[in-house]
């Protein structure tokens, strides 16, 4: 993982850029079974909204969300294991709260391996949500389910209490 927090002047304007890049571990062996990782993790807590500000553009733009929009938190979904992570694509995503279904959009990572599920509007603070994704991989459909809560006091997602539940439907 690499991180940079830079402050500089550009065209007489003060600019602050924060960038974090992660790569699936080069030094560790792959998991012995198919694994779906999420941020926040199952049982974790996360802030209820965000305004993504990234260069060249936030991932939500690829899902039709205008740059500068305030949405719910970007939910990350990453695939690891014995199936081909580079070919994994989110094909369906849902998010449910106490009032029912929450509108979401998703965008796949370039090169596969997962993507982002984005609630199109801010979530309700101090509320429990249930999320699910269907991920297409060669020869299988992977269904993953997890739950999290929102808390505006969180500046980042808290630790997970578990990985959620993954069902692999072979031959799909």
C-alpha angles and dihedrals in degrees: 000000000000130000136186131183108187131177118191143146120255122177090346091306126115109236127192118193126186118187131175122184124188130189127191104261115280094191101050128072116251118262115274090234137035109283132190116199122196136190112240094034126222109293094012130127126233139177113273099232144018141184104217112217111179138144131274084009139312116271090245090071086070088058094049098263109137117243110262095029119142108230138158115286117295105252112212122214119188128179124213136164141060098335117078106277092192091062097048115117130179107236100171136017134181135183124191130189133174091285093051133253119014118210111248138174126198137205127195123229113254105261093022128257097127136306146204131307108203125193102219092220132036114277124239114268119247092016134132119235134187118211134189137180135189113212123194117217127166108290096358148063114220118207116195127185130189141155135218141167132228126237123172089207089069116095090184136011117283125232121288124247092206144352099255124237123302125191118188114204105198120208093027 
